[in-house]
Amino acid sequence: MKTAPNATTVTGVLRSCHPAADGFGGEVEIEVAANETADPRADFIRPEPGRPLRAFYGELNDRPGGVRALVGRRVRVQLSFLGGPTGGRVVVRKLRAL
């Protein structure tokens, strides 16, 4: 079983980012300010304002303008929930500074 196509958009403050142990991507934490999802019925993630949201992000790097440079800043993030029969996770599709 796979999850249905879904998308969530939030704005908030990027609180942290930590690289994965295997060296590819890592985890970001966003303090959600607002859920801007167009269709709340299709929102699998259901983020709540004022609460932290953790997600996998495949583009953690140290280059200038990279995600690590955005820690502490307001961001808009597009997310999806990817899953299958053994579980799933929230994944960042797009992240940009506001």
PyRosetta script that sets phi, psi and omega in degrees:
from pyrosetta import init, pose_from_sequence

init()
pose = pose_from_sequence("MKTAPNATTVTGVLRSCHPAADGFGGEVEIEVAANETADPRADFIRPEPGRPLRAFYGELNDRPGGVRALVGRRVRVQLSFLGGPTGGRVVVRKLRAL")
pose.set_psi(1, 132.2)
pose.set_omega(1, 176.0)
pose.set_phi(2, -115.4)
pose.set_psi(2, 156.5)
pose.set_omega(2, 178.1)
pose.set_phi(3, -75.5)
pose.set_psi(3, 155.1)
pose.set_omega(3, 177.0)
pose.set_phi(4, -70.7)
pose.set_psi(4, 157.8)
pose.set_omega(4, 175.6)
pose.set_phi(5, -55.7)
pose.set_psi(5, 136.5)
pose.set_omega(5, -177.7)
pose.set_phi(6, -152.3)
pose.set_psi(6, 158.2)
pose.set_omega(6, 178.7)
pose.set_phi(7, -152.4)
pose.set_psi(7, 143.5)
pose.set_omega(7, 178.1)
pose.set_phi(8, -135.5)
pose.set_psi(8, 138.2)
pose.set_omega(8, 175.5)
pose.set_phi(9, -124.0)
pose.set_psi(9, 128.1)
pose.set_omega(9, 177.4)
pose.set_phi(10, -129.6)
pose.set_psi(10, 156.0)
pose.set_omega(10, 166.9)
pose.set_phi(11, -117.0)
pose.set_psi(11, 150.9)
pose.set_omega(11, -179.7)
pose.set_phi(12, 174.3)
pose.set_psi(12, -165.4)
pose.set_omega(12, -180.0)
pose.set_phi(13, -107.6)
pose.set_psi(13, 129.2)
pose.set_omega(13, 175.6)
pose.set_phi(14, -75.0)
pose.set_psi(14, 110.2)
pose.set_omega(14, -175.3)
pose.set_phi(15, -86.9)
pose.set_psi(15, -36.0)
pose.set_omega(15, -178.3)
pose.set_phi(16, -162.4)
pose.set_psi(16, 163.5)
pose.set_omega(16, 170.8)
pose.set_phi(17, -147.8)
pose.set_psi(17, 135.5)
pose.set_omega(17, -177.1)
pose.set_phi(18, -131.3)
pose.set_psi(18, 128.6)
pose.set_omega(18, 179.3)
pose.set_phi(19, -67.4)
pose.set_psi(19, 151.0)
pose.set_omega(19, 176.5)
pose.set_phi(20, -75.0)
pose.set_psi(20, 153.9)
pose.set_omega(20, -178.4)
pose.set_phi(21, -61.8)
pose.set_psi(21, -30.9)
pose.set_omega(21, -178.0)
pose.set_phi(22, -84.1)
pose.set_psi(22, -1.6)
pose.set_omega(22, 176.2)
pose.set_phi(23, 90.9)
pose.set_psi(23, -7.5)
pose.set_omega(23, 177.8)
pose.set_phi(24, -105.4)
pose.set_psi(24, 117.6)
pose.set_omega(24, 177.0)
pose.set_phi(25, 63.2)
pose.set_psi(25, -157.2)
pose.set_omega(25, 179.9)
pose.set_phi(26, 172.8)
pose.set_psi(26, -162.1)
pose.set_omega(26, -176.9)
pose.set_phi(27, -113.1)
pose.set_psi(27, 135.4)
pose.set_omega(27, 173.1)
pose.set_phi(28, -112.9)
pose.set_psi(28, 152.8)
pose.set_omega(28, 175.1)
pose.set_phi(29, -124.2)
pose.set_psi(29, 125.1)
pose.set_omega(29, 179.9)
pose.set_phi(30, -115.1)
pose.set_psi(30, 130.3)
pose.set_omega(30, 171.0)
pose.set_phi(31, -86.0)
pose.set_psi(31, 109.1)
pose.set_omega(31, -171.8)
pose.set_phi(32, -70.5)
pose.set_psi(32, 128.1)
pose.set_omega(32, 174.2)
pose.set_phi(33, -99.0)
pose.set_psi(33, -39.4)
pose.set_omega(33, -179.3)
pose.set_phi(34, -153.3)
pose.set_psi(34, 144.7)
pose.set_omega(34, 172.9)
pose.set_phi(35, -97.0)
pose.set_psi(35, 116.1)
pose.set_omega(35, -176.7)
pose.set_phi(36, -106.0)
pose.set_psi(36, 21.7)
pose.set_omega(36, -178.9)
pose.set_phi(37, -63.8)
pose.set_psi(37, 131.2)
pose.set_omega(37, -177.0)
pose.set_phi(38, -67.0)
pose.set_psi(38, -41.2)
pose.set_omega(38, -178.5)
pose.set_phi(39, -121.1)
pose.set_psi(39, 95.4)
pose.set_omega(39, -177.3)
pose.set_phi(40, -58.0)
pose.set_psi(40, -25.7)
pose.set_omega(40, 179.1)
pose.set_phi(41, -67.7)
pose.set_psi(41, -26.3)
pose.set_omega(41, -179.5)
pose.set_phi(42, -95.0)
pose.set_psi(42, 6.0)
pose.set_omega(42, -176.6)
pose.set_phi(43, -88.0)
pose.set_psi(43, 101.4)
pose.set_omega(43, 179.8)
pose.set_phi(44, -73.2)
pose.set_psi(44, -27.3)
pose.set_omega(44, -172.1)
pose.set_phi(45, -82.8)
pose.set_psi(45, -38.1)
pose.set_omega(45, 178.8)
pose.set_phi(46, 51.0)
pose.set_psi(46, 59.6)
pose.set_omega(46, 179.1)
pose.set_phi(47, -68.4)
pose.set_psi(47, 147.3)
pose.set_omega(47, -179.4)
pose.set_phi(48, -113.7)
pose.set_psi(48, 130.7)
pose.set_omega(48, 177.1)
pose.set_phi(49, -56.4)
pose.set_psi(49, 137.5)
pose.set_omega(49, 179.9)
pose.set_phi(50, 88.6)
pose.set_psi(50, -7.1)
pose.set_omega(50, -178.5)
pose.set_phi(51, -108.6)
pose.set_psi(51, 150.1)
pose.set_omega(51, 177.2)
pose.set_phi(52, -76.2)
pose.set_psi(52, 149.4)
pose.set_omega(52, 177.1)
pose.set_phi(53, -131.0)
pose.set_psi(53, 125.4)
pose.set_omega(53, 179.6)
pose.set_phi(54, -105.8)
pose.set_psi(54, 140.8)
pose.set_omega(54, -179.1)
pose.set_phi(55, -149.8)
pose.set_psi(55, 153.1)
pose.set_omega(55, 174.6)
pose.set_phi(56, -78.6)
pose.set_psi(56, 138.6)
pose.set_omega(56, 176.8)
pose.set_phi(57, -134.6)
pose.set_psi(57, 122.5)
pose.set_omega(57, -175.2)
pose.set_phi(58, -81.1)
pose.set_psi(58, -5.0)
pose.set_omega(58, -174.0)
pose.set_phi(59, -115.4)
pose.set_psi(59, 38.7)
pose.set_omega(59, 175.0)
pose.set_phi(60, -74.7)
pose.set_psi(60, 125.9)
pose.set_omega(60, 177.3)
pose.set_phi(61, -157.1)
pose.set_psi(61, 171.5)
pose.set_omega(61, -177.2)
pose.set_phi(62, -102.0)
pose.set_psi(62, 8.8)
pose.set_omega(62, -177.7)
pose.set_phi(63, -67.1)
pose.set_psi(63, 152.7)
pose.set_omega(63, 176.9)
pose.set_phi(64, -57.6)
pose.set_psi(64, 134.7)
pose.set_omega(64, -178.3)
pose.set_phi(65, 83.2)
pose.set_psi(65, 1.3)
pose.set_omega(65, 178.5)
pose.set_phi(66, -74.0)
pose.set_psi(66, 177.0)
pose.set_omega(66, -175.4)
pose.set_phi(67, -61.5)
pose.set_psi(67, -33.7)
pose.set_omega(67, -179.6)
pose.set_phi(68, -63.6)
pose.set_psi(68, -27.8)
pose.set_omega(68, 177.8)
pose.set_phi(69, -72.2)
pose.set_psi(69, -12.9)
pose.set_omega(69, -177.7)
pose.set_phi(70, -95.4)
pose.set_psi(70, -2.6)
pose.set_omega(70, 179.7)
pose.set_phi(71, -59.5)
pose.set_psi(71, 128.9)
pose.set_omega(71, -178.3)
pose.set_phi(72, 92.7)
pose.set_psi(72, -5.0)
pose.set_omega(72, -178.4)
pose.set_phi(73, -106.5)
pose.set_psi(73, 160.3)
pose.set_omega(73, 176.1)
pose.set_phi(74, -75.4)
pose.set_psi(74, 138.0)
pose.set_omega(74, -177.8)
pose.set_phi(75, -137.5)
pose.set_psi(75, 159.2)
pose.set_omega(75, 169.1)
pose.set_phi(76, -114.7)
pose.set_psi(76, 130.2)
pose.set_omega(76, -173.6)
pose.set_phi(77, -128.6)
pose.set_psi(77, 130.7)
pose.set_omega(77, 172.0)
pose.set_phi(78, -101.4)
pose.set_psi(78, 128.4)
pose.set_omega(78, -173.9)
pose.set_phi(79, -128.2)
pose.set_psi(79, 159.0)
pose.set_omega(79, 171.0)
pose.set_phi(80, -137.0)
pose.set_psi(80, 155.1)
pose.set_omega(80, 171.2)
pose.set_phi(81, -103.0)
pose.set_psi(81, 119.0)
pose.set_omega(81, 178.7)
pose.set_phi(82, -108.7)
pose.set_psi(82, 129.4)
pose.set_omega(82, -177.5)
pose.set_phi(83, -154.7)
pose.set_psi(83, 171.5)
pose.set_omega(83, 179.0)
pose.set_phi(84, -153.5)
pose.set_psi(84, -161.2)
pose.set_omega(84, -175.2)
pose.set_phi(85, -67.1)
pose.set_psi(85, -19.3)
pose.set_omega(85, -178.6)
pose.set_phi(86, -105.1)
pose.set_psi(86, 9.1)
pose.set_omega(86, 179.1)
pose.set_phi(87, 131.0)
pose.set_psi(87, -164.5)
pose.set_omega(87, -178.3)
pose.set_phi(88, -170.3)
pose.set_psi(88, 179.2)
pose.set_omega(88, 177.2)
pose.set_phi(89, -155.0)
pose.set_psi(89, 159.3)
pose.set_omega(89, 175.9)
pose.set_phi(90, -81.9)
pose.set_psi(90, 132.9)
pose.set_omega(90, -176.4)
pose.set_phi(91, -127.7)
pose.set_psi(91, 134.9)
pose.set_omega(91, 176.5)
pose.set_phi(92, -76.1)
pose.set_psi(92, 127.1)
pose.set_omega(92, 174.7)
pose.set_phi(93, -96.8)
pose.set_psi(93, -36.0)
pose.set_omega(93, -179.5)
pose.set_phi(94, -154.7)
pose.set_psi(94, 138.1)
pose.set_omega(94, -179.5)
pose.set_phi(95, -139.4)
pose.set_psi(95, 127.5)
pose.set_omega(95, 178.1)
pose.set_phi(96, -144.7)
pose.set_psi(96, 153.2)
pose.set_omega(96, 179.1)
pose.set_phi(97, -74.1)
pose.set_psi(97, 149.6)
pose.set_omega(97, 175.1)
pose.set_phi(98, -98.8)
pose.dump_pdb("model.pdb")
